[in-house]
Amino acid sequence: MKPSITVSWLDLERLERILDRLPAAQANARDALMSELDRAEMVEPWDMPSDVVTMNSRVRFAFAGSSEAVTMTLSYPKDMHDSDQQLSVLTPVGTALLGLRIGDSITWERPDGRTFEATVLDIDYQPERAGELHR
């Protein structure tokens, strides 16, 4: 069972606009993200708990079986400039991390049919926590 997730209506609105414009070739990414958004609890951006991964959050996470943590910024596709530091929300890992809380783990199926498990270790920066609601 997947953990519950929390998304602000502002992030939801922005993500829905992106999903509406995705080409048919990205149907799998669109369907995966839509499925996650459909099960999300919606909150006001200013009421977002500080331990939730939101868009533009800098999140530290680890994959099961790896002793190394990864730190990346969860980004909108249009904002992808530094692929070493950013993770598109349209990637399987990006979609999986959106809305999770620190300590949550999620198992996700990759496009090749194999699965991965990721655990959120910390959130170094969250726009809502920093008072930057219109980033």
Number of C-alpha atoms within 10 A of each C-alpha: 5 13 13 14 20 21 25 20 14 16 18 18 11 12 20 15 10 15 18 9 9 12 9 9 8 11 12 14 19 22 13 16 22 17 12 19 20 10 14 19 13 18 15 12 20 13 10 19 16 16 18 26 29 29 27 22 21 22 24 19 22 17 18 14 9 9 8 10 12 14 20 21 27 27 22 19 15 8 12 15 10 10 11 10 14 22 26 21 22 23 19 19 21 19 22 24 28 22 24 23 23 18 12 18 21 19 17 18 14 12 11 6 8 8 10 15 15 19 21 24 18 17 21 13 18 23 20 23 17 9 11 11 13 9 8
